[in-house]
Amino acid sequence: MGEIVMQELLDIVNEMREEAGKSTIEKLEPSMDLRDDLELDSLMLAELTVRLEDEFDIDIFEDGIIQTIGDILIKINGK
């Protein structure tokens, strides 16, 4: 499941980056910061929340702030 989830996350992040006129990335790492490393702004983070809820049936911000890909993986794997 882990590899599939990472690929789905990468696809979502890259779709959003392309829509914002940013280049795609090759690989996600759990330590990557959503704002600093992936350059997601507040609007993109809100959209990410919606896309992840649709894809994985989770609210990633339900229990507080999410800052990294690793935080998202914990939420997905813990549901």
mmJSON file of the N, C-alpha and C atoms, coordinates in Angstrom:
{"data_MODEL":{"atom_site":{
"group_PDB":["ATOM","ATOM","ATOM","ATOM","ATOM","ATOM","ATOM","ATOM","ATOM","ATOM","ATOM","ATOM","ATOM","ATOM","ATOM","ATOM","ATOM","ATOM","ATOM","ATOM","ATOM","ATOM","ATOM","ATOM","ATOM","ATOM","ATOM","ATOM","ATOM","ATOM","ATOM","ATOM","ATOM","ATOM","ATOM","ATOM","ATOM","ATOM","ATOM","ATOM","ATOM","ATOM","ATOM","ATOM","ATOM","ATOM","ATOM","ATOM","ATOM","ATOM","ATOM","ATOM","ATOM","ATOM","ATOM","ATOM","ATOM","ATOM","ATOM","ATOM","ATOM","ATOM","ATOM","ATOM","ATOM","ATOM","ATOM","ATOM","ATOM","ATOM","ATOM","ATOM","ATOM","ATOM","ATOM","ATOM","ATOM","ATOM","ATOM","ATOM","ATOM","ATOM","ATOM","ATOM","ATOM","ATOM","ATOM","ATOM","ATOM","ATOM","ATOM","ATOM","ATOM","ATOM","ATOM","ATOM","ATOM","ATOM","ATOM","ATOM","ATOM","ATOM","ATOM","ATOM","ATOM","ATOM","ATOM","ATOM","ATOM","ATOM","ATOM","ATOM","ATOM","ATOM","ATOM","ATOM","ATOM","ATOM","ATOM","ATOM","ATOM","ATOM","ATOM","ATOM","ATOM","ATOM","ATOM","ATOM","ATOM","ATOM","ATOM","ATOM","ATOM","ATOM","ATOM","ATOM","ATOM","ATOM","ATOM","ATOM","ATOM","ATOM","ATOM","ATOM","ATOM","ATOM","ATOM","ATOM","ATOM","ATOM","ATOM","ATOM","ATOM","ATOM","ATOM","ATOM","ATOM","ATOM","ATOM","ATOM","ATOM","ATOM","ATOM","ATOM","ATOM","ATOM","ATOM","ATOM","ATOM","ATOM","ATOM","ATOM","ATOM","ATOM","ATOM","ATOM","ATOM","ATOM","ATOM","ATOM","ATOM","ATOM","ATOM","ATOM","ATOM","ATOM","ATOM","ATOM","ATOM","ATOM","ATOM","ATOM","ATOM","ATOM","ATOM","ATOM","ATOM","ATOM","ATOM","ATOM","ATOM","ATOM","ATOM","ATOM","ATOM","ATOM","ATOM","ATOM","ATOM","ATOM","ATOM","ATOM","ATOM","ATOM","ATOM","ATOM","ATOM","ATOM","ATOM","ATOM","ATOM","ATOM","ATOM","ATOM","ATOM","ATOM","ATOM","ATOM","ATOM","ATOM","ATOM","ATOM","ATOM","ATOM","ATOM","ATOM","ATOM"],
"id":[1,2,3,4,5,6,7,8,9,10,11,12,13,14,15,16,17,18,19,20,21,22,23,24,25,26,27,28,29,30,31,32,33,34,35,36,37,38,39,40,41,42,43,44,45,46,47,48,49,50,51,52,53,54,55,56,57,58,59,60,61,62,63,64,65,66,67,68,69,70,71,72,73,74,75,76,77,78,79,80,81,82,83,84,85,86,87,88,89,90,91,92,93,94,95,96,97,98,99,100,101,102,103,104,105,106,107,108,109,110,111,112,113,114,115,116,117,118,119,120,121,122,123,124,125,126,127,128,129,130,131,132,133,134,135,136,137,138,139,140,141,142,143,144,145,146,147,148,149,150,151,152,153,154,155,156,157,158,159,160,161,162,163,164,165,166,167,168,169,170,171,172,173,174,175,176,177,178,179,180,181,182,183,184,185,186,187,188,189,190,191,192,193,194,195,196,197,198,199,200,201,202,203,204,205,206,207,208,209,210,211,212,213,214,215,216,217,218,219,220,221,222,223,224,225,226,227,228,229,230,231,232,233,234,235,236,237],
"type_symbol":["N","C","C","N","C","C","N","C","C","N","C","C","N","C","C","N","C","C","N","C","C","N","C","C","N","C","C","N","C","C","N","C","C","N","C","C","N","C","C","N","C","C","N","C","C","N","C","C","N","C","C","N","C","C","N","C","C","N","C","C","N","C","C","N","C","C","N","C","C","N","C","C","N","C","C","N","C","C","N","C","C","N","C","C","N","C","C","N","C","C","N","C","C","N","C","C","N","C","C","N","C","C","N","C","C","N","C","C","N","C","C","N","C","C","N","C","C","N","C","C","N","C","C","N","C","C","N","C","C","N","C","C","N","C","C","N","C","C","N","C","C","N","C","C","N","C","C","N","C","C","N","C","C","N","C","C","N","C","C","N","C","C","N","C","C","N","C","C","N","C","C","N","C","C","N","C","C","N","C","C","N","C","C","N","C","C","N","C","C","N","C","C","N","C","C","N","C","C","N","C","C","N","C","C","N","C","C","N","C","C","N","C","C","N","C","C","N","C","C","N","C","C","N","C","C","N","C","C","N","C","C","N","C","C","N","C","C"],
"label_atom_id":["N","CA","C","N","CA","C","N","CA","C","N","CA","C","N","CA","C","N","CA","C","N","CA","C","N","CA","C","N","CA","C","N","CA","C","N","CA","C","N","CA","C","N","CA","C","N","CA","C","N","CA","C","N","CA","C","N","CA","C","N","CA","C","N","CA","C","N","CA","C","N","CA","C","N","CA","C","N","CA","C","N","CA","C","N","CA","C","N","CA","C","N","CA","C","N","CA","C","N","CA","C","N","CA","C","N","CA","C","N","CA","C","N","CA","C","N","CA","C","N","CA","C","N","CA","C","N","CA","C","N","CA","C","N","CA","C","N","CA","C","N","CA","C","N","CA","C","N","CA","C","N","CA","C","N","CA","C","N","CA","C","N","CA","C","N","CA","C","N","CA","C","N","CA","C","N","CA","C","N","CA","C","N","CA","C","N","CA","C","N","CA","C","N","CA","C","N","CA","C","N","CA","C","N","CA","C","N","CA","C","N","CA","C","N","CA","C","N","CA","C","N","CA","C","N","CA","C","N","CA","C","N","CA","C","N","CA","C","N","CA","C","N","CA","C","N","CA","C","N","CA","C","N","CA","C","N","CA","C","N","CA","C","N","CA","C","N","CA","C","N","CA","C","N","CA","C"],
"label_alt_id":[null,null,null,null,null,null,null,null,null,null,null,null,null,null,null,null,null,null,null,null,null,null,null,null,null,null,null,null,null,null,null,null,null,null,null,null,null,null,null,null,null,null,null,null,null,null,null,null,null,null,null,null,null,null,null,null,null,null,null,null,null,null,null,null,null,null,null,null,null,null,null,null,null,null,null,null,null,null,null,null,null,null,null,null,null,null,null,null,null,null,null,null,null,null,null,null,null,null,null,null,null,null,null,null,null,null,null,null,null,null,null,null,null,null,null,null,null,null,null,null,null,null,null,null,null,null,null,null,null,null,null,null,null,null,null,null,null,null,null,null,null,null,null,null,null,null,null,null,null,null,null,null,null,null,null,null,null,null,null,null,null,null,null,null,null,null,null,null,null,null,null,null,null,null,null,null,null,null,null,null,null,null,null,null,null,null,null,null,null,null,null,null,null,null,null,null,null,null,null,null,null,null,null,null,null,null,null,null,null,null,null,null,null,null,null,null,null,null,null,null,null,null,null,null,null,null,null,null,null,null,null,null,null,null,null,null,null],
"label_comp_id":["MET","MET","MET","GLY","GLY","GLY","GLU","GLU","GLU","ILE","ILE","ILE","VAL","VAL","VAL","MET","MET","MET","GLN","GLN","GLN","GLU","GLU","GLU","LEU","LEU","LEU","LEU","LEU","LEU","ASP","ASP","ASP","ILE","ILE","ILE","VAL","VAL","VAL","ASN","ASN","ASN","GLU","GLU","GLU","MET","MET","MET","ARG","ARG","ARG","GLU","GLU","GLU","GLU","GLU","GLU","ALA","ALA","ALA","GLY","GLY","GLY","LYS","LYS","LYS","SER","SER","SER","THR","THR","THR","ILE","ILE","ILE","GLU","GLU","GLU","LYS","LYS","LYS","LEU","LEU","LEU","GLU","GLU","GLU","PRO","PRO","PRO","SER","SER","SER","MET","MET","MET","ASP","ASP","ASP","LEU","LEU","LEU","ARG","ARG","ARG","ASP","ASP","ASP","ASP","ASP","ASP","LEU","LEU","LEU","GLU","GLU","GLU","LEU","LEU","LEU","ASP","ASP","ASP","SER","SER","SER","LEU","LEU","LEU","MET","MET","MET","LEU","LEU","LEU","ALA","ALA","ALA","GLU","GLU","GLU","LEU","LEU","LEU","THR","THR","THR","VAL","VAL","VAL","ARG","ARG","ARG","LEU","LEU","LEU","GLU","GLU","GLU","ASP","ASP","ASP","GLU","GLU","GLU","PHE","PHE","PHE","ASP","ASP","ASP","ILE","ILE","ILE","ASP","ASP","ASP","ILE","ILE","ILE","PHE","PHE","PHE","GLU","GLU","GLU","ASP","ASP","ASP","GLY","GLY","GLY","ILE","ILE","ILE","ILE","ILE","ILE","GLN","GLN","GLN","THR","THR","THR","ILE","ILE","ILE","GLY","GLY","GLY","ASP","ASP","ASP","ILE","ILE","ILE","LEU","LEU","LEU","ILE","ILE","ILE","LYS","LYS","LYS","ILE","ILE","ILE","ASN","ASN","ASN","GLY","GLY","GLY","LYS","LYS","LYS"],
"label_asym_id":["A","A","A","A","A","A","A","A","A","A","A","A","A","A","A","A","A","A","A","A","A","A","A","A","A","A","A","A","A","A","A","A","A","A","A","A","A","A","A","A","A","A","A","A","A","A","A","A","A","A","A","A","A","A","A","A","A","A","A","A","A","A","A","A","A","A","A","A","A","A","A","A","A","A","A","A","A","A","A","A","A","A","A","A","A","A","A","A","A","A","A","A","A","A","A","A","A","A","A","A","A","A","A","A","A","A","A","A","A","A","A","A","A","A","A","A","A","A","A","A","A","A","A","A","A","A","A","A","A","A","A","A","A","A","A","A","A","A","A","A","A","A","A","A","A","A","A","A","A","A","A","A","A","A","A","A","A","A","A","A","A","A","A","A","A","A","A","A","A","A","A","A","A","A","A","A","A","A","A","A","A","A","A","A","A","A","A","A","A","A","A","A","A","A","A","A","A","A","A","A","A","A","A","A","A","A","A","A","A","A","A","A","A","A","A","A","A","A","A","A","A","A","A","A","A","A","A","A","A","A","A","A","A","A","A","A","A"],
"label_entity_id":["1","1","1","1","1","1","1","1","1","1","1","1","1","1","1","1","1","1","1","1","1","1","1","1","1","1","1","1","1","1","1","1","1","1","1","1","1","1","1","1","1","1","1","1","1","1","1","1","1","1","1","1","1","1","1","1","1","1","1","1","1","1","1","1","1","1","1","1","1","1","1","1","1","1","1","1","1","1","1","1","1","1","1","1","1","1","1","1","1","1","1","1","1","1","1","1","1","1","1","1","1","1","1","1","1","1","1","1","1","1","1","1","1","1","1","1","1","1","1","1","1","1","1","1","1","1","1","1","1","1","1","1","1","1","1","1","1","1","1","1","1","1","1","1","1","1","1","1","1","1","1","1","1","1","1","1","1","1","1","1","1","1","1","1","1","1","1","1","1","1","1","1","1","1","1","1","1","1","1","1","1","1","1","1","1","1","1","1","1","1","1","1","1","1","1","1","1","1","1","1","1","1","1","1","1","1","1","1","1","1","1","1","1","1","1","1","1","1","1","1","1","1","1","1","1","1","1","1","1","1","1","1","1","1","1","1","1"],
"label_seq_id":[1,1,1,2,2,2,3,3,3,4,4,4,5,5,5,6,6,6,7,7,7,8,8,8,9,9,9,10,10,10,11,11,11,12,12,12,13,13,13,14,14,14,15,15,15,16,16,16,17,17,17,18,18,18,19,19,19,20,20,20,21,21,21,22,22,22,23,23,23,24,24,24,25,25,25,26,26,26,27,27,27,28,28,28,29,29,29,30,30,30,31,31,31,32,32,32,33,33,33,34,34,34,35,35,35,36,36,36,37,37,37,38,38,38,39,39,39,40,40,40,41,41,41,42,42,42,43,43,43,44,44,44,45,45,45,46,46,46,47,47,47,48,48,48,49,49,49,50,50,50,51,51,51,52,52,52,53,53,53,54,54,54,55,55,55,56,56,56,57,57,57,58,58,58,59,59,59,60,60,60,61,61,61,62,62,62,63,63,63,64,64,64,65,65,65,66,66,66,67,67,67,68,68,68,69,69,69,70,70,70,71,71,71,72,72,72,73,73,73,74,74,74,75,75,75,76,76,76,77,77,77,78,78,78,79,79,79],
"pdbx_PDB_ins_code":[null,null,null,null,null,null,null,null,null,null,null,null,null,null,null,null,null,null,null,null,null,null,null,null,null,null,null,null,null,null,null,null,null,null,null,null,null,null,null,null,null,null,null,null,null,null,null,null,null,null,null,null,null,null,null,null,null,null,null,null,null,null,null,null,null,null,null,null,null,null,null,null,null,null,null,null,null,null,null,null,null,null,null,null,null,null,null,null,null,null,null,null,null,null,null,null,null,null,null,null,null,null,null,null,null,null,null,null,null,null,null,null,null,null,null,null,null,null,null,null,null,null,null,null,null,null,null,null,null,null,null,null,null,null,null,null,null,null,null,null,null,null,null,null,null,null,null,null,null,null,null,null,null,null,null,null,null,null,null,null,null,null,null,null,null,null,null,null,null,null,null,null,null,null,null,null,null,null,null,null,null,null,null,null,null,null,null,null,null,null,null,null,null,null,null,null,null,null,null,null,null,null,null,null,null,null,null,null,null,null,null,null,null,null,null,null,null,null,null,null,null,null,null,null,null,null,null,null,null,null,null,null,null,null,null,null,null],
"Cartn_x":[0.803,0.0,0.852,1.985,2.805,3.26,3.73,4.22,3.082,1.942,0.775,0.314,0.266,-0.153,0.81,2.115,3.102,2.927,2.643,2.45,1.193,0.131,-1.108,-0.887,-0.157,0.167,1.007,1.999,2.853,2.029,1.118,0.247,-0.58,-1.166,-1.993,-1.144,0.015,0.892,1.342,1.72,2.182,1.063,-0.14,-1.28,-1.466,-1.399,-1.583,-0.437,0.795,1.945,1.836,1.413,1.261,0.193,-0.927,-2.01,-1.549,-0.571,-0.046,1.139,1.46,2.565,3.935,3.989,5.272,5.677,6.956,7.446,7.058,6.957,6.63,7.869,7.64,8.753,8.796,9.967,10.187,9.705,9.96,9.729,9.386,8.496,8.17,8.945,9.345,9.988,9.148,9.05,8.256,8.673,9.942,10.424,10.09,9.555,9.282,8.197,8.506,7.563,6.621,5.335,4.334,4.53,4.886,5.078,6.489,7.493,8.871,9.411,9.223,9.788,8.887,7.581,6.652,6.002,6.281,5.807,4.287,3.58,2.121,1.709,0.9,0.415,-0.887,-1.487,-2.683,-3.829,-4.044,-5.105,-4.835,-3.58,-3.212,-3.366,-3.063,-3.224,-4.698,-5.558,-6.997,-7.449,-6.947,-7.291,-6.742,-5.536,-4.948,-5.838,-6.361,-7.256,-8.46,-9.064,-10.235,-9.868,-8.758,-8.348,-8.023,-7.367,-7.033,-8.279,-9.218,-10.472,-11.218,-11.233,-11.881,-11.17,-9.849,-9.053,-8.97,-8.745,-8.468,-9.534,-10.557,-11.633,-11.114,-10.203,-9.675,-9.662,-9.729,-9.533,-8.164,-7.169,-5.803,-5.603,-6.453,-6.304,-7.257,-7.927,-8.913,-8.329,-7.131,-6.526,-5.411,-5.347,-4.3,-3.596,-2.504,-1.762,-0.913,-0.927,-0.093,0.985,2.254,3.337,4.158,4.161,5.037,4.267,4.898,4.349,4.221,5.179,5.123,3.885,3.508,2.291,1.062,1.02,-0.104,-0.126,1.032,1.109,0.62,0.954,0.482,-1.036,-1.625,-3.089,-3.719,-3.152,-3.705,-3.585,-2.42,-2.192,-2.916,-3.256,-3.892,-5.404,-5.984,-7.462,-8.128],
"Cartn_y":[-1.197,0.0,1.271,1.259,2.455,3.052,2.21,2.699,3.269,2.612,3.082,4.431,4.556,5.805,6.927,6.659,7.68,8.121,7.175,7.525,8.378,8.012,8.798,10.21,10.308,11.614,12.438,11.798,12.477,12.99,12.169,12.575,13.801,13.785,14.904,16.176,16.063,17.223,17.773,16.89,17.353,17.994,17.462,18.097,19.519,19.672,20.985,21.925,21.423,22.255,22.692,21.779,22.126,23.201,23.051,24.035,25.415,25.441,26.702,27.206,26.511,26.936,26.567,25.621,25.172,23.854,23.562,22.311,21.124,19.957,18.752,18.259,17.39,16.814,15.315,14.742,13.333,12.39,12.784,11.855,12.624,12.061,12.628,11.894,12.63,12.058,12.447,11.57,11.89,13.194,13.565,14.774,16.065,15.964,17.164,18.02,19.31,20.275,20.747,20.792,21.155,22.576,23.491,24.894,25.136,24.744,25.086,24.259,22.957,22.085,21.952,21.872,21.643,22.936,24.042,25.367,25.447,24.836,24.914,26.101,26.997,28.14,27.753,28.705,28.416,27.872,28.465,28.0,26.576,26.3,24.953,23.936,24.347,23.437,23.115,24.102,23.861,22.885,23.074,22.168,20.765,20.693,19.396,18.659,19.384,18.786,18.14,18.867,18.356,17.135,17.225,16.105,14.852,15.032,13.876,13.284,14.134,13.639,12.802,13.286,12.541,11.218,11.254,10.078,9.041,9.514,8.595,8.609,9.438,9.538,9.921,10.916,11.422,12.942,13.551,14.991,15.161,15.563,15.606,16.665,17.698,18.748,18.589,17.446,17.208,17.362,16.862,16.865,17.889,18.869,19.879,20.138,20.852,21.288,20.143,20.031,19.068,19.863,19.452,20.224,19.443,18.11,17.322,16.191,15.63,14.448,13.311,13.196,12.169,12.303,13.552,13.788,13.263,13.5,13.017,11.49,10.868,9.402,8.799,9.435,8.955,8.986,10.071,10.191,9.115,8.933,7.948,6.539,6.219,4.872,4.61,5.683,5.53,5.495,5.7,5.791,4.447],
"Cartn_z":[0.0,0.0,0.0,0.707,0.853,-0.46,-1.363,-2.655,-3.499,-3.46,-4.211,-3.658,-2.342,-1.706,-2.081,-2.035,-2.392,-3.842,-4.74,-6.14,-6.317,-5.619,-5.7,-5.142,-4.032,-3.459,-4.437,-5.044,-6.017,-7.19,-7.674,-8.781,-8.401,-7.215,-6.751,-6.63,-5.987,-5.793,-7.146,-8.067,-9.371,-10.188,-10.097,-10.782,-10.265,-8.967,-8.366,-8.742,-8.746,-9.12,-10.574,-11.451,-12.868,-13.04,-12.333,-12.416,-11.942,-11.045,-10.521,-11.341,-12.445,-13.297,-12.767,-11.843,-11.274,-11.924,-11.87,-12.449,-11.572,-12.196,-11.436,-10.7,-9.726,-8.978,-9.251,-9.112,-9.43,-8.335,-7.074,-5.967,-4.701,-3.92,-2.613,-1.527,-0.519,0.66,1.875,2.882,4.076,4.75,4.641,5.317,4.572,3.359,2.559,3.202,3.359,3.91,2.806,3.117,2.109,1.596,2.462,2.05,1.511,2.283,1.926,0.76,0.803,-0.232,-1.461,-1.238,-2.349,-2.85,-2.156,-2.559,-2.691,-1.748,-1.732,-0.878,-1.448,-0.68,0.034,0.725,1.519,0.671,-0.49,-1.375,-1.863,-2.191,-2.648,-1.516,-0.284,0.857,1.071,0.885,1.003,-0.081,-1.299,-2.384,-2.122,-1.578,-1.24,-0.243,0.737,1.722,1.043,0.107,-0.611,-1.453,-2.164,-3.033,-2.224,-1.083,-0.247,0.399,0.733,1.3,0.254,-0.986,-2.073,-2.341,-2.374,-2.744,-1.626,-0.386,0.725,1.821,1.679,2.659,4.047,4.07,5.338,5.302,6.483,6.622,7.266,6.468,6.993,8.063,8.106,9.105,10.283,10.372,11.416,12.824,13.032,14.368,14.517,13.642,13.759,12.44,12.537,11.358,10.8,9.499,8.783,8.069,8.226,7.617,6.601,6.707,5.838,5.154,4.154,3.489,4.502,5.404,6.442,7.317,7.647,8.434,7.693,6.384,5.572,5.562,5.404,5.378,6.685,7.798,9.104,9.145,8.666,8.634,7.754,6.561,5.619,6.191,6.723,7.241,8.556,9.28,10.578,10.536,9.36,9.296,9.411],
"occupancy":[1.0,1.0,1.0,1.0,1.0,1.0,1.0,1.0,1.0,1.0,1.0,1.0,1.0,1.0,1.0,1.0,1.0,1.0,1.0,1.0,1.0,1.0,1.0,1.0,1.0,1.0,1.0,1.0,1.0,1.0,1.0,1.0,1.0,1.0,1.0,1.0,1.0,1.0,1.0,1.0,1.0,1.0,1.0,1.0,1.0,1.0,1.0,1.0,1.0,1.0,1.0,1.0,1.0,1.0,1.0,1.0,1.0,1.0,1.0,1.0,1.0,1.0,1.0,1.0,1.0,1.0,1.0,1.0,1.0,1.0,1.0,1.0,1.0,1.0,1.0,1.0,1.0,1.0,1.0,1.0,1.0,1.0,1.0,1.0,1.0,1.0,1.0,1.0,1.0,1.0,1.0,1.0,1.0,1.0,1.0,1.0,1.0,1.0,1.0,1.0,1.0,1.0,1.0,1.0,1.0,1.0,1.0,1.0,1.0,1.0,1.0,1.0,1.0,1.0,1.0,1.0,1.0,1.0,1.0,1.0,1.0,1.0,1.0,1.0,1.0,1.0,1.0,1.0,1.0,1.0,1.0,1.0,1.0,1.0,1.0,1.0,1.0,1.0,1.0,1.0,1.0,1.0,1.0,1.0,1.0,1.0,1.0,1.0,1.0,1.0,1.0,1.0,1.0,1.0,1.0,1.0,1.0,1.0,1.0,1.0,1.0,1.0,1.0,1.0,1.0,1.0,1.0,1.0,1.0,1.0,1.0,1.0,1.0,1.0,1.0,1.0,1.0,1.0,1.0,1.0,1.0,1.0,1.0,1.0,1.0,1.0,1.0,1.0,1.0,1.0,1.0,1.0,1.0,1.0,1.0,1.0,1.0,1.0,1.0,1.0,1.0,1.0,1.0,1.0,1.0,1.0,1.0,1.0,1.0,1.0,1.0,1.0,1.0,1.0,1.0,1.0,1.0,1.0,1.0,1.0,1.0,1.0,1.0,1.0,1.0,1.0,1.0,1.0,1.0,1.0,1.0,1.0,1.0,1.0,1.0,1.0,1.0],
"B_iso_or_equiv":[0.0,0.0,0.0,0.0,0.0,0.0,0.0,0.0,0.0,0.0,0.0,0.0,0.0,0.0,0.0,0.0,0.0,0.0,0.0,0.0,0.0,0.0,0.0,0.0,0.0,0.0,0.0,0.0,0.0,0.0,0.0,0.0,0.0,0.0,0.0,0.0,0.0,0.0,0.0,0.0,0.0,0.0,0.0,0.0,0.0,0.0,0.0,0.0,0.0,0.0,0.0,0.0,0.0,0.0,0.0,0.0,0.0,0.0,0.0,0.0,0.0,0.0,0.0,0.0,0.0,0.0,0.0,0.0,0.0,0.0,0.0,0.0,0.0,0.0,0.0,0.0,0.0,0.0,0.0,0.0,0.0,0.0,0.0,0.0,0.0,0.0,0.0,0.0,0.0,0.0,0.0,0.0,0.0,0.0,0.0,0.0,0.0,0.0,0.0,0.0,0.0,0.0,0.0,0.0,0.0,0.0,0.0,0.0,0.0,0.0,0.0,0.0,0.0,0.0,0.0,0.0,0.0,0.0,0.0,0.0,0.0,0.0,0.0,0.0,0.0,0.0,0.0,0.0,0.0,0.0,0.0,0.0,0.0,0.0,0.0,0.0,0.0,0.0,0.0,0.0,0.0,0.0,0.0,0.0,0.0,0.0,0.0,0.0,0.0,0.0,0.0,0.0,0.0,0.0,0.0,0.0,0.0,0.0,0.0,0.0,0.0,0.0,0.0,0.0,0.0,0.0,0.0,0.0,0.0,0.0,0.0,0.0,0.0,0.0,0.0,0.0,0.0,0.0,0.0,0.0,0.0,0.0,0.0,0.0,0.0,0.0,0.0,0.0,0.0,0.0,0.0,0.0,0.0,0.0,0.0,0.0,0.0,0.0,0.0,0.0,0.0,0.0,0.0,0.0,0.0,0.0,0.0,0.0,0.0,0.0,0.0,0.0,0.0,0.0,0.0,0.0,0.0,0.0,0.0,0.0,0.0,0.0,0.0,0.0,0.0,0.0,0.0,0.0,0.0,0.0,0.0,0.0,0.0,0.0,0.0,0.0,0.0],
"pdbx_formal_charge":[null,null,null,null,null,null,null,null,null,null,null,null,null,null,null,null,null,null,null,null,null,null,null,null,null,null,null,null,null,null,null,null,null,null,null,null,null,null,null,null,null,null,null,null,null,null,null,null,null,null,null,null,null,null,null,null,null,null,null,null,null,null,null,null,null,null,null,null,null,null,null,null,null,null,null,null,null,null,null,null,null,null,null,null,null,null,null,null,null,null,null,null,null,null,null,null,null,null,null,null,null,null,null,null,null,null,null,null,null,null,null,null,null,null,null,null,null,null,null,null,null,null,null,null,null,null,null,null,null,null,null,null,null,null,null,null,null,null,null,null,null,null,null,null,null,null,null,null,null,null,null,null,null,null,null,null,null,null,null,null,null,null,null,null,null,null,null,null,null,null,null,null,null,null,null,null,null,null,null,null,null,null,null,null,null,null,null,null,null,null,null,null,null,null,null,null,null,null,null,null,null,null,null,null,null,null,null,null,null,null,null,null,null,null,null,null,null,null,null,null,null,null,null,null,null,null,null,null,null,null,null,null,null,null,null,null,null],
"auth_seq_id":[1,1,1,2,2,2,3,3,3,4,4,4,5,5,5,6,6,6,7,7,7,8,8,8,9,9,9,10,10,10,11,11,11,12,12,12,13,13,13,14,14,14,15,15,15,16,16,16,17,17,17,18,18,18,19,19,19,20,20,20,21,21,21,22,22,22,23,23,23,24,24,24,25,25,25,26,26,26,27,27,27,28,28,28,29,29,29,30,30,30,31,31,31,32,32,32,33,33,33,34,34,34,35,35,35,36,36,36,37,37,37,38,38,38,39,39,39,40,40,40,41,41,41,42,42,42,43,43,43,44,44,44,45,45,45,46,46,46,47,47,47,48,48,48,49,49,49,50,50,50,51,51,51,52,52,52,53,53,53,54,54,54,55,55,55,56,56,56,57,57,57,58,58,58,59,59,59,60,60,60,61,61,61,62,62,62,63,63,63,64,64,64,65,65,65,66,66,66,67,67,67,68,68,68,69,69,69,70,70,70,71,71,71,72,72,72,73,73,73,74,74,74,75,75,75,76,76,76,77,77,77,78,78,78,79,79,79],
"auth_comp_id":["MET","MET","MET","GLY","GLY","GLY","GLU","GLU","GLU","ILE","ILE","ILE","VAL","VAL","VAL","MET","MET","MET","GLN","GLN","GLN","GLU","GLU","GLU","LEU","LEU","LEU","LEU","LEU","LEU","ASP","ASP","ASP","ILE","ILE","ILE","VAL","VAL","VAL","ASN","ASN","ASN","GLU","GLU","GLU","MET","MET","MET","ARG","ARG","ARG","GLU","GLU","GLU","GLU","GLU","GLU","ALA","ALA","ALA","GLY","GLY","GLY","LYS","LYS","LYS","SER","SER","SER","THR","THR","THR","ILE","ILE","ILE","GLU","GLU","GLU","LYS","LYS","LYS","LEU","LEU","LEU","GLU","GLU","GLU","PRO","PRO","PRO","SER","SER","SER","MET","MET","MET","ASP","ASP","ASP","LEU","LEU","LEU","ARG","ARG","ARG","ASP","ASP","ASP","ASP","ASP","ASP","LEU","LEU","LEU","GLU","GLU","GLU","LEU","LEU","LEU","ASP","ASP","ASP","SER","SER","SER","LEU","LEU","LEU","MET","MET","MET","LEU","LEU","LEU","ALA","ALA","ALA","GLU","GLU","GLU","LEU","LEU","LEU","THR","THR","THR","VAL","VAL","VAL","ARG","ARG","ARG","LEU","LEU","LEU","GLU","GLU","GLU","ASP","ASP","ASP","GLU","GLU","GLU","PHE","PHE","PHE","ASP","ASP","ASP","ILE","ILE","ILE","ASP","ASP","ASP","ILE","ILE","ILE","PHE","PHE","PHE","GLU","GLU","GLU","ASP","ASP","ASP","GLY","GLY","GLY","ILE","ILE","ILE","ILE","ILE","ILE","GLN","GLN","GLN","THR","THR","THR","ILE","ILE","ILE","GLY","GLY","GLY","ASP","ASP","ASP","ILE","ILE","ILE","LEU","LEU","LEU","ILE","ILE","ILE","LYS","LYS","LYS","ILE","ILE","ILE","ASN","ASN","ASN","GLY","GLY","GLY","LYS","LYS","LYS"],
"auth_asym_id":["A","A","A","A","A","A","A","A","A","A","A","A","A","A","A","A","A","A","A","A","A","A","A","A","A","A","A","A","A","A","A","A","A","A","A","A","A","A","A","A","A","A","A","A","A","A","A","A","A","A","A","A","A","A","A","A","A","A","A","A","A","A","A","A","A","A","A","A","A","A","A","A","A","A","A","A","A","A","A","A","A","A","A","A","A","A","A","A","A","A","A","A","A","A","A","A","A","A","A","A","A","A","A","A","A","A","A","A","A","A","A","A","A","A","A","A","A","A","A","A","A","A","A","A","A","A","A","A","A","A","A","A","A","A","A","A","A","A","A","A","A","A","A","A","A","A","A","A","A","A","A","A","A","A","A","A","A","A","A","A","A","A","A","A","A","A","A","A","A","A","A","A","A","A","A","A","A","A","A","A","A","A","A","A","A","A","A","A","A","A","A","A","A","A","A","A","A","A","A","A","A","A","A","A","A","A","A","A","A","A","A","A","A","A","A","A","A","A","A","A","A","A","A","A","A","A","A","A","A","A","A","A","A","A","A","A","A"],
"auth_atom_id":["N","CA","C","N","CA","C","N","CA","C","N","CA","C","N","CA","C","N","CA","C","N","CA","C","N","CA","C","N","CA","C","N","CA","C","N","CA","C","N","CA","C","N","CA","C","N","CA","C","N","CA","C","N","CA","C","N","CA","C","N","CA","C","N","CA","C","N","CA","C","N","CA","C","N","CA","C","N","CA","C","N","CA","C","N","CA","C","N","CA","C","N","CA","C","N","CA","C","N","CA","C","N","CA","C","N","CA","C","N","CA","C","N","CA","C","N","CA","C","N","CA","C","N","CA","C","N","CA","C","N","CA","C","N","CA","C","N","CA","C","N","CA","C","N","CA","C","N","CA","C","N","CA","C","N","CA","C","N","CA","C","N","CA","C","N","CA","C","N","CA","C","N","CA","C","N","CA","C","N","CA","C","N","CA","C","N","CA","C","N","CA","C","N","CA","C","N","CA","C","N","CA","C","N","CA","C","N","CA","C","N","CA","C","N","CA","C","N","CA","C","N","CA","C","N","CA","C","N","CA","C","N","CA","C","N","CA","C","N","CA","C","N","CA","C","N","CA","C","N","CA","C","N","CA","C","N","CA","C","N","CA","C","N","CA","C","N","CA","C","N","CA","C","N","CA","C"],
"pdbx_PDB_model_num":[1,1,1,1,1,1,1,1,1,1,1,1,1,1,1,1,1,1,1,1,1,1,1,1,1,1,1,1,1,1,1,1,1,1,1,1,1,1,1,1,1,1,1,1,1,1,1,1,1,1,1,1,1,1,1,1,1,1,1,1,1,1,1,1,1,1,1,1,1,1,1,1,1,1,1,1,1,1,1,1,1,1,1,1,1,1,1,1,1,1,1,1,1,1,1,1,1,1,1,1,1,1,1,1,1,1,1,1,1,1,1,1,1,1,1,1,1,1,1,1,1,1,1,1,1,1,1,1,1,1,1,1,1,1,1,1,1,1,1,1,1,1,1,1,1,1,1,1,1,1,1,1,1,1,1,1,1,1,1,1,1,1,1,1,1,1,1,1,1,1,1,1,1,1,1,1,1,1,1,1,1,1,1,1,1,1,1,1,1,1,1,1,1,1,1,1,1,1,1,1,1,1,1,1,1,1,1,1,1,1,1,1,1,1,1,1,1,1,1,1,1,1,1,1,1,1,1,1,1,1,1,1,1,1,1,1,1]
}}}
